[in-house]
Amino acid sequence: MADKVTVKLDSGMHLNAYSTAFDAPIPLDSDPDVGGQEKGHRPLEMLLIGLGGCMSMDAVSILRKKKQEFTDFEVSFETEQREDHPHAYTTINMHFIVSGSKVDEKAMARALELSYDKYCPANAMLKEYATINYSYEIRHTESA
């Protein structure tokens, strides 16, 4: 079954997105300088959210299959954009942080490698148009 997404105007530049997979609206909006009301995510940021979610879900799944013990997993982004229109991302740098009592360096490296090279469709699409880099750190914590 193909994904179906609908984006509907609410007011001003505020939109709500709906998908067949999840009934709750995802609020979208633009910068106040162009009529936005600060009521939602910027559409271009949603690309980063999709990329971060895609790679994180892959990596978390792989780490769990490898029986790694972690309590937290996050990714942050730094980007560069074209100066002229369209202001597309030219570089996307992702930094993953996993925290846990027993996280093996090789397992983390392999989980991200598999997501980046094989599993994440968001990355496969975006890396055709932007340079995408990733790094990671492991924050070792004591077991409870």
N, C-alpha and C positions, 0 to 999 in steps of 0.2 A: 504494500500500500504506500502510495506517495504521501509525503507530508503536505498538509494544507495549512497555510498561514494566511490570515486576513489582517490587514492594517486599516483601522477606521479612524477618521478625524473625530476628535472630541470637541475641542474649542481652540481658537488661536492656531498655534503650531503644535498643540498637544494631540497626540495620537495614542491609540491603544492597539496593541497587537494581540491576536488570538491564534492559537494553533489547535489542531485536532487532538494533539497529544495531551494538552493541558488547558483546562477551561479558564483559568484565571488570566486576567489581562496583564500584559507587560506594558507599562507606561513608557512612552517615547516623547521627547520634546527637543526643542532647539534652544540655542543661546538667546537670552533676553534681547540682545542687540538686533536680532532678526525676528522678534515677536514671540520668542519662547517664554514660558511661564515657570520654568524650573520644576515641572511636574513629572519628569521622567528622564530616562537614559537618552543619551545622544545616540543616534543610529550607528555612527561609526564605532562608538565604544562597544556596541552590541557585537560587532565582529570580534573584538578582543575577548569579550565575555564568552562567546561561542568557542573561540580557539582555546582559551584557558580552561573552560569546562570540558571540552573534548579531550585535550591532552591530560588533564588532571584525572578524569574518569578512567582513561586507559591506564595511566601510571598507577593509580590507587588499586585498580583491579589486578594488575600484574604483581604489584608488591604484596597484595593479600594472598595471591596464589603462591608466591614465594615464601609465604609465612613470615613476613617482616612485621615486627611489632612497632607500630607508630600510632601516635595520638593526634597529630595535626599534619595537615598538608595544605599548602597554599602556593599561589603563583601571583607574581606582580609583573607589571609591564612598564617598559619605557619605549617610546616610539619616536620616529621621525616621520614628517609628512612633507609632501611636495609644497612648495611655496605658492605655486599657481594652481588654478582650478583644473581638474578636481584635486582637492587636498588629500589625495590618497596616501596611505602609509607607504613609505619606501623602506623603512627598517622597523622591525618589531623584535625587541629583546625581551625574553621571558626569563624570570628568575624564580625557580621552584625552591621551596623550603619544606622539608619534611622533618618532623620532630618525633622522637621515639627512643625507647630504651634499647632496641635491637634493630637497627637498620644498617644493612650491609651496603657499602659503597658500590660494589659491583651490581647489586640488585637494583639500586636506584638508577645508576647509569644505564643499565639495560632496559629498565622500564621506560625511561624517557626516550631512549634510542628507538625502541619498538613503536612507541606512540608516534614519534616524529617521522620515522621512515616508512611505517607500514599501516598503522591503524587509524590515525586521526584524519578523517576526511576534510575537516576545516583547515588543517595545516596543509594537506595536499593541494587544496584549492588556492589558499592565500600565498603559499611559497612560490607560485607561478608568477606573482606580481610584486612581491616584496621580499626582501632579505629577512629571514626569520632565524634568530639565534636563541639558544637557551643555555642557561647555566643552572646550577643547583647547589644547595648546601644541605648538610645533614646536621641537625641540632640534637645531639645525644642527651637524653634525659634519663633520670633514674627511674627504675620500674617501681610501681606503687605497691 
